[in-house]
Amino acid sequence: MKLIVGLGNPGAKYARHRHNIGFMALDRIAADHGFAPWKGKHQGSISEGRFGADRCALLKPETFMNRSGDSVQAAAAFFKIGPEDIIVLHDEIDLAPGKVKFKQGGGHAGHNGLRSIHGHLGAEYARVRLGVGHPGHKDRVPGYVLHDFAKADEDWLDDVLRGVSDGAPHLAAGDGAKFMNAVAQRIAPSRPSTGTKGPARAPQAAPPKQDPPAEEARSPMQRLLDRFK
């Protein structure tokens, strides 16, 4: 069993914030794959379901970002799973908007939600880094992530959320590479070849040989004798 956690802040006023892209991704997964209705448990909202034979729980901590680890630890204890079976989806300012990366283990890079989870469970859980871009200066980061996505972001954001949902069964199966392939098919689909070389021409048959004119077919001696007739 896998526990897939999306990070964000609870409440309608935060719903479209860049910091809440993890919540948005889980909502898309639950809707697309027919998971059970969300229920309040483990200091968060949880929805359970399956991807084929793989059982999975989706968790949105409602402890606010800085205490996300409280909820994740409670859910992990209930389902009796270790960090290696937990995947955390979160916003990443160090990735360009629309970029997605999968990573197993590592540091928290100053992300308050990850910092909290590290404090409770260590660093061995997997994470899906969802790029939202950087405002340009570190002092502007809090206001940037705690602000709604712009209308200009809607197209790439929809592609990312759909891609994550497409790849969710691979997350549940523990296959990060296939997950990333599924995401790539949404955000950078392959295109058919557009080569300019035209179709090969069929070889043309040589023109049939024609008999030489009757005058040319006669020998020189015959033509000379004709002059004296």
Buried (B, 14 or more C-beta within 10 A) or exposed (E): EBBBBBBBBBEEEBBBBBBBBBBBBBBBBBEBBEBEEBEEBBBBBBBBBBBEEBEBBBBBBBBBBEBBBBBBBBBBEEBEBEBEBBBBBBBBBBBEBBBBBBBEEBEBEEBBBBBBBBBBBEBBBBBBBBBBBBBEEEEEBEEBBBEEBEEEBEEBBEBBBBBBBBBBBBBBBBBBEBBBBBBBBBBEEEEEEEEEEEEEEEEEEEEEEEEEEEEEEEEEEEEEEEEEE
